Each structure stands twice: as C-alpha cells, then as structure tokens.
Amino acid sequence: MLRRQKNKRIRLGDNLEVKAVLIDPGLDIMIRRLNDTSQKQKKEYTTPDGQKHSYEISLSLDPKVVITRANGEKVAEGVMPFG
C-alpha cells in the first residue's frame, strides 16, 4: 500500500489502495458494515449430521465507487464495501 505524503504525486505503475470509510467526527467513531434492515436475504446451511437450517440476514449497503482521471476519463468502477 502506498501512503501518500504531502506534495507527493502518484506515479505511473505505483499501486494505490483505496478504502471507503464513513466517519462521524462529532462522535469520533468510524461506521462499518451498513445494512438495509428493510431488505432480507435468506441463507441456508447444512450441519454435519445432514440437518438443513435457514436464517435471514439484512442486505449490505455497499456504495458504488467510480475512479476517474483528472481529464474525466473513467478508469474503474465498482462496489466497495465499507471497511
């Protein structure tokens, strides 16, 4: 991971790791794993003795991120879970 120093530019071929982080500065907390509790997804699993069980989980709210060059050209886009 490249940590950007003040007045240092990212050069061609450098790796840059980007993570989405949501912070509440008033409470001084970082918010992780945002879920939409109004939407559920059903999951199933089988125990070693063959019994099937199911449960529901809330769907994750993952933001769509678009990375562009300074000239506006889109380099990449996709979903980035909060981390």
C-alpha positions, 0 to 999 in steps of 0.5 A, spaced: 500 500 500 502 506 498 501 512 503 501 518 500 505 524 503 504 531 502 506 534 495 507 527 493 504 525 486 502 518 484 506 515 479 505 511 473 505 503 475 505 505 483 499 501 486 494 505 490 489 502 495 483 505 496 478 504 502 471 507 503 470 509 510 464 513 513 466 517 519 462 521 524 467 526 527 462 529 532 462 522 535 469 520 533 467 513 531 468 510 524 461 506 521 462 499 518 458 494 515 451 498 513 445 494 512 438 495 509 434 492 515 428 493 510 431 488 505 432 480 507 436 475 504 435 468 506 441 463 507 441 456 508 446 451 511 447 444 512 450 441 519 454 435 519 449 430 521 445 432 514 440 437 518 438 443 513 437 450 517 435 457 514 436 464 517 435 471 514 440 476 514 439 484 512 442 486 505 449 490 505 449 497 503 455 497 499 456 504 495 458 504 488 465 507 487 467 510 480 475 512 479 476 517 474 482 521 471 483 528 472 481 529 464 474 525 466 476 519 463 473 513 467 478 508 469 474 503 474 468 502 477 465 498 482 462 496 489 466 497 495 464 495 501 465 499 507 471 497 511 
